[in-house]
Amino acid sequence: MGGRAVVPRPVRAGGAGRLAAPPAGGTAAGAQAAAEGRPPGSGDLAPVVGPSRTSRRCGTHGGEVNGMKVLFAASGWPTHYMAMVPLAWALRAAGHEVRVAAQPAMHATILRSGMPAVPVGPDVDYVAVRKRTLPHERSDGAGHRDPAELRDAAERDEGGLFGAWNEATSAALDDTVAFARAWRPDLVVGDTMAPAALVAAHVLGVPGVRHLWGPDILGTPEGAKILDILPGYREQYERHGVSAPGDPAHRTVSPCPPSLQQPGLPERLSLRWVPYNGPGTTPGWLGVPPPRPRVCVTWGTSTTDVLGHEDRTVPDVLEALAGLDVEVVVTVTAAERERLGRPAPGVRVLESMPLHLLMPGCDLLVHQGGFMTALTAAHHGVPQLLVPQLPNQVSDAQVLEGAGVARRLPAEEAGVGSLRAAVEEVLGGRAYRVAAARLRTEILAQPSPADVAADLAELARTGP
C-alpha cells in the first residue's frame, strides 16, 4: 500500500460491491488441509486447485534440496497477477514448487496461466471499491507520484480513501498467513496490493518479495516513510506478532524499464517485461503483413467498469479512424462489444483477444493509459496514443509522453477531430518510432525472468 499500492489499476474482479462473507468452510483452520492437498474437513479451506503437486521436500526447511517452495500472493486485480506470471513460470521451470494464494474470484485467471490456486479470504469487489474511492483519488492527489503530495494525502486520508483500500487488500491476510504457516514456503512474492505476502514472509522468517507493475514509490527511500503513515498498514504485522520497520520487502522486483522507474534502493531487482495477457488463439490473418498501417484499439476492462456509460471514448476513436487509410483492430470484452454497436466496414472487432498476440505487426496502439498495456506495446516497439481517464492513468501517460513513445491527449480534449489529428501525428512522426524502438531495446536488455528467478533462489538459500 502506498504509491501504486494505494491507487490500483482497475481490472474487473468478482463480488457484490462490499466485503462478502467467506466461502463456506473458508477459515484459517483448514490451511493444513490445503497445504497437504487433501480434501478439507468441516471448517477447512478448500484444497489447492490446479496442477498436481510434485513429490519433493523443500530446500531451506529441511530434507533433500531439490528445489524450493514459492508462495505468490495476488490481489483482486487480474492484471496485477498477470504481471507476475512470467516470474512464476520461470520459478516453476527451474524446478521449484509454486502456489498462488488469492481470493476465489481470481482462480479462473490463475488456472488459465497454468498455476495452482489456493483460496484465501472472501471475494472483494475491487471495482466497487474503486468507484467509491474515485472522487477522493481525484481530489486528494493520490494519483500523483510526488512523495510529499502522496504523504500528505495519506496523513489526511479525507474520505477514507487509504483506509478503504487497506480494508479491501487485507481481507485475505489471516488465511494467507495460515496457509503459509502450514505449507512453509522458502520465498513469498506478492503484488503491491497483496500485503499479506510480506506479512507471511516475516512471520516465517523467509525472504519477502514485492512485485511491481509500473513506476512506483515503493522500493524507494520515500516509500518506507509513506508505509509508516498508511492507516492500518503496520498493524497487520503486529496482529501476527511480528515487527517490520522501514521497508518490509527484502527485495522489490520491477518490470518497469529503469528509464521510466523512480530511483530505488539497492534491493530493487530489474526484470524484463514479458507480456502476458491471458491465453488465446492467434487468427491466421495476424501472420500476414497488413497492406496499410495497422491501428489497435483497446480500453482496459476496469476503465469501462469504473466509469460506466459516461465514457464514450472508444466510439469516438473508431469514428476518428474511419476517415483514415488504416486497418483498425479493436479488442474488447463481450459486454464492451455491445456498447460499440455496428462497427464501420473494415474494422475488426475481437472479443477477449490477449493484447500481446496483437502487437506484432501493429503500427499504433490507442488506449486508456494503463501502464501494463503500455509496456506490452513498448515490448514490441509500438508507438502509442493515450487518452487517460483515471488519476493513475494520467500520471502514467505523462511518464510515457516524457519518454517520447506516446502522444497524450487529455480526456476532456478527446473529440473526433483531435483524435484523428493525434493519430495522424503519431503515425507520421518518425520520432515516436525511434523512441519506441529505443524503449524496446532497453526492455530486452533487462534480466530475464529466469535470471531473476535464480537470484531469488539464492536469496532464499542465504536468507533475508
C-alpha positions in Angstrom: 0.0 0.0 0.0 1.3 3.5 -0.6 2.3 4.6 -4.1 0.8 2.3 -6.6 -0.4 0.0 -3.8 -2.8 2.7 -2.7 -4.2 3.7 -6.0 -4.5 0.5 -8.0 -5.0 -0.1 -11.7 -8.5 -1.4 -12.1 -9.5 -4.6 -13.7 -12.7 -6.5 -13.2 -13.0 -8.5 -10.0 -15.9 -10.5 -8.8 -18.0 -9.7 -5.8 -21.0 -7.7 -4.6 -19.5 -4.2 -4.0 -18.6 -4.9 -0.4 -16.6 -7.3 1.7 -18.5 -10.5 1.2 -18.8 -13.4 3.7 -16.1 -16.0 3.4 -17.0 -19.0 1.2 -18.4 -22.0 3.0 -15.7 -23.6 5.0 -13.2 -20.8 4.3 -11.5 -20.4 7.7 -7.8 -20.4 8.5 -8.3 -23.6 10.4 -8.2 -25.5 7.1 -4.8 -24.2 6.0 -3.1 -27.5 6.9 -5.5 -29.4 4.7 -4.8 -27.0 1.8 -1.1 -27.3 2.3 -1.3 -31.1 2.2 -3.5 -31.2 -0.8 -6.1 -33.3 0.9 -9.9 -32.7 1.0 -10.9 -30.2 3.7 -12.8 -31.2 6.7 -15.5 -29.2 8.4 -14.4 -25.5 8.6 -11.3 -26.1 6.4 -10.2 -24.0 3.5 -10.8 -25.6 0.1 -7.9 -27.7 -1.2 -5.3 -26.4 -3.6 -6.9 -26.1 -7.1 -4.9 -26.8 -10.2 -1.9 -29.0 -11.4 -0.9 -31.8 -9.1 1.8 -31.3 -6.5 5.3 -32.6 -7.1 6.7 -35.0 -4.6 9.8 -33.3 -3.1 10.9 -31.7 0.1 11.8 -28.0 0.1 15.4 -26.9 0.5 15.7 -24.5 3.3 13.2 -26.0 5.7 14.9 -29.4 5.8 15.2 -32.5 3.7 16.8 -33.0 0.3 17.5 -29.8 -1.6 15.7 -30.4 -5.0 14.1 -27.0 -5.2 12.2 -24.6 -3.0 8.6 -23.7 -2.3 7.5 -20.3 -3.5 4.2 -18.8 -2.5 2.8 -16.0 -4.7 0.0 -13.8 -3.2 -2.2 -12.0 -5.7 -4.7 -9.1 -5.1 -8.1 -9.0 -6.7 -6.9 -7.3 -9.9 -6.3 -9.9 -12.6 -3.7 -7.8 -14.4 -1.6 -7.5 -11.2 -1.3 -11.2 -11.2 -0.6 -11.4 -14.9 2.4 -9.2 -14.4 3.8 -11.8 -12.0 3.1 -14.8 -14.3 6.4 -14.8 -16.2 8.4 -14.9 -12.9 6.1 -17.7 -11.6 6.7 -19.7 -14.8 10.5 -19.2 -14.5 10.5 -20.4 -11.0 8.4 -23.5 -11.9 10.6 -24.2 -14.9 13.6 -24.1 -12.6 12.1 -27.0 -10.6 10.5 -25.1 -7.8 7.0 -25.6 -6.4 4.7 -22.7 -6.8 1.3 -21.9 -5.3 -0.8 -18.7 -5.8 -2.9 -17.5 -3.0 -5.8 -15.3 -4.0 -9.5 -14.7 -3.4 -11.8 -17.3 -5.1 -12.8 -14.9 -7.9 -9.2 -14.9 -9.1 -8.9 -18.6 -9.5 -10.0 -18.9 -13.2 -7.4 -16.3 -14.1 -4.7 -18.2 -12.1 -5.6 -21.6 -13.5 -5.6 -20.3 -17.1 -1.9 -19.4 -16.5 -1.1 -22.9 -15.6 -0.5 -22.3 -11.9 -2.2 -23.9 -8.9 -4.5 -21.7 -6.9 -5.0 -21.5 -3.1 -8.3 -19.9 -1.9 -7.8 -17.3 0.8 -10.2 -14.8 2.2 -13.6 -13.6 0.9 -14.2 -12.2 -2.6 -13.8 -8.4 -2.6 -15.2 -6.4 -5.4 -12.3 -4.1 -6.2 -14.2 -2.3 -8.9 -16.9 -1.3 -6.4 -14.2 -0.1 -4.0 -12.6 1.9 -6.8 -15.9 3.5 -7.7 -16.4 4.5 -4.1 -13.0 6.0 -3.7 -12.5 7.6 -7.1 -13.8 11.0 -6.2 -11.3 11.2 -3.3 -8.5 10.0 -5.6 -9.2 12.8 -7.9 -9.4 15.4 -5.1 -6.6 14.1 -2.8 -3.8 13.9 -5.3 -3.5 10.1 -4.7 -2.6 9.6 -8.4 0.5 11.8 -8.1 4.0 10.4 -7.7 5.4 13.3 -5.8 6.3 11.8 -2.4 5.3 14.9 -0.4 1.9 15.1 -2.0 1.2 11.4 -1.5 2.4 11.5 2.1 0.2 14.5 2.8 -2.8 12.7 1.2 -2.2 9.6 3.3 -1.9 11.6 6.5 -5.2 13.4 5.9 -7.0 10.4 4.3 -10.0 12.5 3.7 -13.0 10.4 2.6 -11.2 7.3 3.9 -9.5 6.5 0.6 -6.4 4.9 2.1 -8.4 3.2 4.8 -10.9 1.7 2.3 -8.1 0.1 0.3 -6.4 -1.2 3.4 -9.6 -3.0 4.4 -10.0 -4.4 0.9 -6.4 -5.6 0.4 -6.1 -7.1 3.9 -9.2 -9.2 3.6 -7.1 -12.3 2.8 -4.4 -11.6 5.4 -5.3 -14.2 8.0 -5.9 -17.1 5.6 -2.7 -16.3 3.7 -0.6 -16.4 6.8 -2.3 -19.6 8.0 -1.6 -21.3 4.7 2.0 -20.1 4.8 2.5 -21.5 8.3 1.2 -24.9 7.1 2.9 -25.1 3.7 6.2 -23.5 4.8 7.4 -21.7 1.7 11.0 -20.7 1.3 10.1 -17.5 -0.5 7.0 -15.3 -0.7 6.2 -13.0 -3.6 3.3 -10.6 -3.8 2.0 -7.7 -5.8 1.8 -4.3 -4.1 -1.9 -4.7 -3.3 -1.4 -8.1 -1.6 0.2 -7.0 1.7 -0.3 -10.5 3.1 2.7 -11.7 1.2 5.2 -9.7 3.1 3.4 -10.3 6.4 3.6 -14.0 5.9 7.3 -13.8 5.0 8.1 -12.0 8.2 6.0 -14.5 10.2 8.0 -17.4 8.8 11.4 -15.6 8.7 11.8 -16.1 5.0 12.5 -13.6 2.2 9.5 -11.5 1.1 9.5 -10.0 -2.4 7.4 -7.1 -3.6 6.5 -7.3 -7.3 5.7 -4.0 -9.0 3.9 -3.5 -12.3 4.8 0.1 -13.2 6.5 3.2 -11.9 6.2 3.1 -8.1 7.4 4.9 -5.0 7.5 1.6 -3.1 11.0 0.3 -3.0 12.4 3.8 -2.8 13.6 5.7 0.3 10.4 7.7 0.4 8.3 4.6 0.1 9.1 3.3 3.6 8.1 6.7 5.1 4.7 6.5 3.4 4.1 3.0 4.7 4.6 4.3 8.3 1.6 6.6 7.9 -0.8 4.5 5.9 -3.9 3.6 8.0 -3.7 0.1 9.3 -0.5 -1.0 7.4 1.9 -1.6 10.3 -0.9 -3.1 12.4 -1.2 -6.0 10.0 2.3 -7.1 11.1 1.6 -6.5 14.8 -1.6 -8.6 14.6 0.6 -11.6 13.7 3.2 -10.9 16.3 6.0 -9.5 14.1 7.5 -6.1 13.5 8.7 -4.9 10.1 10.1 -1.3 10.4 11.2 0.5 7.3 10.6 -1.3 4.1 9.3 -4.8 4.9 10.3 -6.2 1.4 13.6 -7.9 1.3 13.6 -7.4 -2.5 11.5 -5.3 -4.9 11.1 -6.7 -8.4 10.4 -4.1 -11.1 9.4 -5.0 -14.6 9.3 -1.3 -15.4 12.2 -0.1 -17.6 14.7 1.8 -15.4 14.3 5.0 -17.6 10.6 5.1 -16.6 11.0 4.0 -13.0 11.7 6.1 -9.9 15.2 5.7 -8.4 15.1 2.8 -6.0 17.0 1.2 -3.2 19.8 -1.3 -3.8 17.4 -4.2 -3.0 15.4 -3.5 -6.2 15.8 -6.1 -9.0 15.1 -5.1 -12.6 13.0 -7.7 -14.5 12.5 -7.8 -18.3 8.8 -7.2 -19.1 7.4 -10.3 -20.8 3.9 -9.6 -22.0 1.2 -11.9 -20.7 -2.5 -11.0 -21.1 -4.0 -14.4 -20.7 -4.3 -17.4 -23.2 -5.8 -17.0 -26.6 -5.8 -18.3 -30.2 -3.9 -16.4 -32.9 -6.0 -15.7 -36.0 -4.2 -16.7 -39.3 -4.6 -13.2 -40.7 -2.3 -11.8 -37.9 0.6 -13.5 -39.6 0.1 -11.7 -42.8 1.7 -8.2 -43.1 -1.1 -5.6 -43.4 -1.2 -3.6 -46.6 -1.9 -0.4 -44.6 -0.8 0.8 -41.2 -2.5 -1.3 -38.5 -4.0 0.5 -35.6 -5.1 -1.4 -32.5 -7.6 0.0 -30.0 -8.1 -1.4 -26.5 -9.5 0.3 -23.4 -9.0 -1.9 -20.3 -11.9 -3.7 -18.7 -11.8 -1.7 -15.5 -11.9 1.7 -17.1 -15.3 0.7 -18.6 -16.4 -0.9 -15.4 -15.5 2.1 -13.2 -16.7 4.9 -15.5 -19.7 3.0 -16.9 -21.6 4.6 -19.8 -20.1 8.0 -19.2 -17.0 7.0 -21.2 -17.7 7.4 -24.9 -14.1 7.4 -25.9 -13.9 4.2 -27.9 -16.8 5.0 -30.3 -15.2 8.4 -30.8 -11.8 6.8 -31.6 -13.4 4.5 -34.1 -15.2 7.4 -35.8 -11.9 9.3 -35.9 -10.1 6.3 -37.5 -12.9 5.7 -40.1 -11.7 8.6 -42.3 -8.0 7.4 -42.4 -6.2 4.9 -44.6 -5.5 2.4 -41.8 -6.5 -1.1 -40.8 -8.4 -1.0 -37.5 -8.4 -3.8 -34.9 -10.4 -3.5 -31.7 -10.1 -5.9 -28.8 -12.9 -5.7 -26.3 -14.9 -7.9 -23.8 -18.3 -9.3 -24.8 -20.0 -6.6 -22.7 -18.0 -3.8 -24.3 -18.7 -5.1 -27.8 -22.4 -4.5 -27.2 -21.7 -0.8 -26.5 -19.8 -0.4 -29.8 -22.8 -1.1 -31.9 -22.2 -1.9 -35.6 -18.6 -1.2 -36.5 -17.6 0.6 -39.7 -16.8 -1.6 -42.7 -13.3 -3.0 -42.4 -13.0 -2.7 -38.6 -12.1 -6.0 -37.0 -13.6 -6.4 -33.6 -12.1 -9.2 -31.5 -13.6 -10.4 -28.2 -11.1 -11.0 -25.3 -8.1 -11.3 -27.5 -4.8 -11.1 -25.5 -3.1 -7.9 -26.4 0.3 -9.5 -26.6 -0.9 -11.6 -29.6 -2.0 -8.5 -31.5 1.0 -6.2 -31.0 3.4 -7.8 -33.5 2.6 -6.1 -36.8 0.8 -3.1 -35.3 1.9 0.5 -36.1 0.0 2.2 -33.3 -1.9 1.3 -30.1 -4.6 3.6 -28.9 -5.6 3.0 -25.3 -6.6 4.5 -21.9 -3.1 4.8 -20.4 -2.9 1.6 -18.3 0.8 1.0 -17.7 0.8 -2.7 -18.3 -1.0 -2.2 -21.6 1.7 0.4 -22.4 4.5 -2.0 -21.5 3.1 -4.6 -23.8 3.2 -2.2 -26.7 6.6 -1.0 -25.7 7.9 -4.6 -25.7 7.1 -4.7 -29.4 8.3 -1.2 -30.2 4.8 0.1 -31.0 4.1 3.9 -30.6 1.0 4.8 -28.6 -1.8 7.4 -28.3 -3.1 7.7 -24.8 -6.4 9.1 -23.6 -6.2 8.7 -19.8 -9.4 8.7 -17.8 -8.4 7.8 -14.2 -5.8 9.5 -11.9 -3.2 6.8 -12.2 -3.6 6.7 -15.9 -3.0 10.5 -16.1 0.3 10.2 -14.3 1.3 7.1 -16.3 0.6 8.9 -19.6 2.8 11.8 -18.5 5.7 9.4 -17.9 5.2 7.7 -21.3 4.9 11.0 -23.2 8.0 12.2 -21.5 9.8 9.2 -22.9 8.7 10.2 -26.4 6.9 6.8 -27.1 3.4 8.2 -26.8 1.2 11.2 -27.6 -1.0 12.1 -24.6 -4.5 13.6 -25.3 -6.4 14.6 -22.2 -9.8 13.1 -22.0 -11.6 16.4 -21.9 -9.9 17.3 -25.3 -10.5 14.0 -27.0 -13.1 14.8 -29.6 -13.3 13.1 -33.0 -11.2 15.8 -34.7 -8.5 16.0 -32.1 -8.3 12.2 -32.0 -7.9 12.0 -35.8 -5.2 14.7 -35.7 -3.3 12.9 -32.9 -3.4 9.5 -34.8 -2.0 11.2 -37.9 0.7 12.9 -35.8 1.9 9.6 -34.3 1.7 7.5 -37.4 3.5 10.2 -39.4 6.1 11.1 -36.8 9.4 9.3 -37.1 10.4 10.4 -33.6 7.7 8.3 -32.0 9.0 5.2 -33.8 12.6 5.9 -32.8 11.7 6.4 -29.2 9.6 3.2 -29.1 12.4 1.2 -30.7 14.8 2.6 -28.1 12.5 1.7 -25.2 12.1 -1.8 -26.7 15.9 -2.2 -26.7 16.0 -1.1 -23.0 13.3 -3.6 -22.0 15.0 -6.5 -23.8 18.3 -5.7 -22.1 16.9 -6.2 -18.6 17.4 -9.5 -16.7 15.1 -12.3 -17.9 12.6 -13.9 -15.6 14.9 -16.9 -15.4 17.8 -14.7 -14.3 15.7 -13.1 -11.6 14.3 -16.5 -10.5 17.9 -17.6 -10.0 18.7 -14.5 -7.9 15.6 -15.1 -5.7 16.6 -18.8 -5.3 20.0 -17.6 -4.0 18.2 -15.1 -1.7 16.1 -18.0 -0.3 19.2 -20.1 0.3 21.1 -17.4 2.1 18.1 -16.0 4.0 16.7 -12.4 4.3 
